[in-house]
């Protein structure tokens, strides 16, 4: 392959490598926590179903089936970490979840660029809007009622990927960051 062909293909090879690496990446997770929170004294937990939402509801997310999947995954994950599930009055912390949805834009190339004489004609880009879904897990100090830890993941769970396996994978990834290290 000559140098001109290599230089023309180089951006596309880089793009394909980035796409391949992104596909192999794990679940993207973010966390935030109260730095003075007593994480060392947390040994028991209870699950709290999310409060009913007012205003804009998301019927796909706001349902008992999805909520039960999240609850089972949270209980299994925390139990495997050594925490004990108990009734509310005996819990050191409370775990609940919420969801968020926002509209995003995604660009994709429509064609390939090419050389014509001394000019390079570039490819076209098409934009498409889509809904980005976020699963949020909250840990609340049972004594004070204060939020002490939050973990969330965006973009993995959607209307086509709400099965138990996917929900469990996302919850596991989020709770892998709890307690904060």
C-alpha positions in Angstrom: 0.0 0.0 0.0 1.5 3.4 -0.9 1.8 6.3 1.5 -1.1 8.3 -0.1 -3.5 5.3 0.4 -2.2 4.8 4.0 -2.7 8.5 4.8 -6.3 8.4 3.4 -7.2 5.3 5.4 -5.5 6.3 8.6 -8.4 8.3 10.1 -10.8 5.5 9.3 -8.6 2.8 10.8 -8.4 5.0 14.0 -12.2 5.4 14.0 -12.7 1.6 13.6 -10.2 0.9 16.5 -12.0 3.4 18.7 -15.4 1.8 18.0 -14.0 -1.7 18.7 -12.4 -0.6 22.0 -15.7 1.2 23.0 -17.6 -2.0 22.3 -15.3 -4.0 24.6 -15.4 -1.5 27.4 -17.2 -2.2 30.6 -20.3 -0.5 32.0 -19.6 3.3 32.4 -20.2 4.2 36.1 -20.0 7.5 38.0 -20.2 8.0 41.7 -20.4 10.7 44.3 -20.4 10.5 48.1 -20.4 12.5 51.3 -16.7 12.5 52.4 -17.5 12.5 56.1 -20.1 9.6 56.0 -19.5 6.7 58.3 -19.1 4.0 55.7 -17.2 1.8 58.1 -20.2 1.3 60.4 -22.5 0.2 57.6 -23.3 -3.5 57.9 -27.0 -3.9 57.3 -29.3 -2.5 54.7 -32.9 -2.4 53.6 -34.4 -1.8 50.2 -36.9 1.1 49.6 -38.9 1.2 46.5 -38.7 4.6 44.8 -41.3 7.2 45.6 -43.9 7.5 42.9 -42.9 10.1 40.4 -44.9 13.2 39.7 -44.7 15.1 36.5 -43.1 13.5 33.5 -43.3 9.7 33.9 -41.4 7.1 31.9 -43.8 4.2 31.6 -41.1 1.8 30.3 -39.0 2.5 33.4 -41.6 3.3 36.0 -43.0 -0.2 36.6 -42.9 -3.0 39.1 -41.2 -5.5 36.8 -38.1 -3.2 36.3 -38.1 -2.2 40.0 -38.1 -5.9 41.1 -35.2 -6.6 38.8 -33.2 -3.7 40.3 -34.1 -4.8 43.9 -33.1 -8.4 43.3 -29.8 -7.3 41.7 -29.0 -4.9 44.6 -29.8 -7.4 47.3 -27.7 -10.1 45.6 -24.8 -7.8 45.1 -24.7 -6.3 48.5 -25.2 -9.7 50.2 -22.2 -11.0 48.2 -20.2 -8.1 49.5 -21.0 -9.1 53.1 -23.8 -6.8 53.9 -27.0 -8.2 55.5 -30.5 -7.5 54.3 -32.8 -6.6 57.3 -36.1 -5.0 58.0 -36.1 -1.2 58.0 -35.8 -0.5 61.7 -32.6 -2.5 62.0 -30.9 -1.2 58.9 -27.7 0.9 58.9 -28.5 2.1 55.4 -31.3 2.3 52.9 -30.9 1.6 49.1 -33.2 2.9 46.5 -33.1 3.8 42.8 -34.4 6.3 40.4 -34.1 6.7 36.6 -33.5 9.7 34.4 -33.9 10.2 30.7 -32.6 12.9 28.5 -32.5 13.6 24.8 -29.1 13.4 23.1 -27.8 13.8 19.6 -25.6 11.3 17.8 -23.7 12.0 14.6 -22.8 9.4 12.1 -21.0 9.5 8.8 -23.1 9.0 5.7 -20.3 8.5 3.1 -16.6 8.4 2.6 -14.4 11.3 1.5 -12.4 11.1 -1.7 -9.8 13.1 -3.7 -10.8 14.8 -6.9 -8.0 16.7 -8.4 -6.3 19.0 -5.8 -9.4 18.9 -3.5 -10.6 16.4 -0.9 -14.3 16.1 -0.7 -15.3 15.1 2.8 -18.0 12.8 4.0 -21.4 13.9 5.1 -22.6 13.6 8.7 -26.1 12.9 9.8 -27.5 13.6 13.2 -30.1 11.6 15.0 -31.7 12.3 18.4 -32.1 9.5 20.9 -33.0 9.0 24.5 -30.2 8.3 27.0 -31.3 6.4 30.0 -29.7 6.6 33.4 -30.0 4.2 36.3 -29.2 5.8 39.7 -28.7 3.9 42.9 -28.8 5.9 46.2 -27.5 4.9 49.6 -29.1 6.8 52.5 -27.9 6.8 56.1 -30.8 5.2 58.0 -30.0 7.2 61.2 -29.9 10.6 59.6 -32.0 10.1 56.4 -29.2 11.8 54.4 -28.0 10.7 51.0 -24.4 9.5 51.6 -23.5 7.8 48.3 -24.8 7.8 44.7 -23.8 5.7 41.8 -25.2 5.8 38.2 -24.7 4.5 34.8 -26.0 5.9 31.5 -26.7 4.4 28.1 -26.6 0.7 28.8 -30.2 0.0 29.8 -32.8 1.0 27.3 -36.2 -0.2 26.1 -34.5 -3.1 24.2 -32.1 -4.0 27.0 -34.1 -4.2 30.3 -33.7 -7.9 30.8 -32.6 -9.3 34.2 -29.1 -10.1 32.9 -28.5 -6.5 31.7 -30.0 -4.9 34.8 -27.8 -7.2 37.0 -24.7 -6.3 35.0 -25.3 -2.6 35.4 -26.2 -2.8 39.1 -23.1 -5.0 39.7 -20.9 -2.4 38.0 -22.4 0.5 40.0 -22.2 -1.3 43.4 -18.6 -2.4 42.6 -17.8 1.2 43.5 -19.6 1.0 46.9 -18.4 1.7 49.5 -16.1 4.4 48.1 -12.4 3.3 48.0 
